[in-house]
Amino acid sequence: MGPACHHAFPDTAGHHTKSLLFKPAMATPEFQQTLGKIASFTGTALHTGEKATLKLHPAPVDHGIKFKRKDLQDEPTIDAKIENLKTVERSTTIGEGSVRVHTVEHVLAALSAMGVDNAVVEMDANEPPIGDGSAQPYVDLIKKAGVTAQEEARKFFDVREPMHVETKTGALLVLLPDDKFRISCTQAGPNNRFTQFLSMEVTPAAFEREIAPARTFVYYEDVEPLMDKNLIKGGSLENAIVVRGDAVLSKEPLRFSDEFVRHKILDIIGDLALVGRRIRGHVVAVKPGHSANAELARALDREHTRRSAMSAPRAIPIGDSGLDSSEVMKILPHRYPFLMVDRVIGFEGENKITAIKSVTINEPFFQGHFPGHPVMPGVMQVEAMAQVASILLFKLTKTSSRVGYFMSADEVKFRKPVFPGDTIFIHAELTRARGNRMAKTKCYCVVNDAVVSEGELMFTFLDK
Ligand SMILES: [Zn+2]
């Protein structure tokens, strides 16, 4: 900013008597962004060595980033969300059911840092073309497609108090409050060789200039067995820097003297993109790796769930923001003692709902479960989740002639007992809808900030 900018508004700066008019305004809302148009590029996949094409598509608000396997039947999509994380060995793999996409972190880093909130990443292979091992090709692609603002405010995760994760391998990640997204990273190789430090605020311009060109680096000891087993057919000195002892081998010279720490920052941005919200906080990372990054993303996700449970309004919202018990009963056919929803306290977009159920000693099930030791049966919590998810689906399908039926529950976990006197916050999120035939929801029951049970509930739609 030049001096001219400082004097662009002399009136507002000078009129102290009118200061009431210029009290600090609410921060201008940042809007979600997507791509201006479709753009694609073709290259070699790292693990198979085969040709792969990656195509970026624009997507509507609140869609998030989803990967699409164009090469598979039904072209399944996978949400780039931390709950879909499968493995973190050398690269980050996400999946749903039996479908996987590997090495997603560099594309995710580019999309996130360049400010793209909503996009479909379509691929005709199980991983993106590796390019030169950096995020540069994806940044070029995003710039080719253009980035455009949408009409919904961005979703943020504001760090309120320090959080940290530590792994057995010596990685330490601390997250501190900050009004910007910052990363300060220390990278160190074996015997602390190649120790490098860099601290920066992550903005699109800084990412493009300082981080995107930094390439993947590997230690020879780590890749030798993989090369022997032919597991990295597409790997070469054209898409990775190989460190052997003190020697640095690569096709072109280092792009930065501290290229390694820059790539570590790139991976942190990509892995934390799985949180699905923009982070306002300062990540201080020591010897980070994919598994530590993923653990931090998980911790953020848990903290977000905990907070949304705590921010329950005391008053009953009216209109579209919530439903009182009589409105709930207009939607659900269930009645005492099987109605497991007292009130809907909010919807977030079209895909999320939070409801509450106060559990009293008068619930009939406590008489027999168990005499002298009342514990709410887990199946009743699943019933509560199903009822809440049904309300969400009702909202989605109310204009159609179809109605959703509870079909199955997967990955159900009961983590803590629920006692008389507890208030359960029931969260349901639509994670997948296949046309108007079936829908999948991820549900949580939360009591006193802790998840007590969770499950993936599937619904099928039938004609009314
Ligand atoms: Zn990487």
Residues whose N, C-alpha, C, O or C-beta is under 5 A from the ligand:
A	BS01	ZN	T216 H263 D267
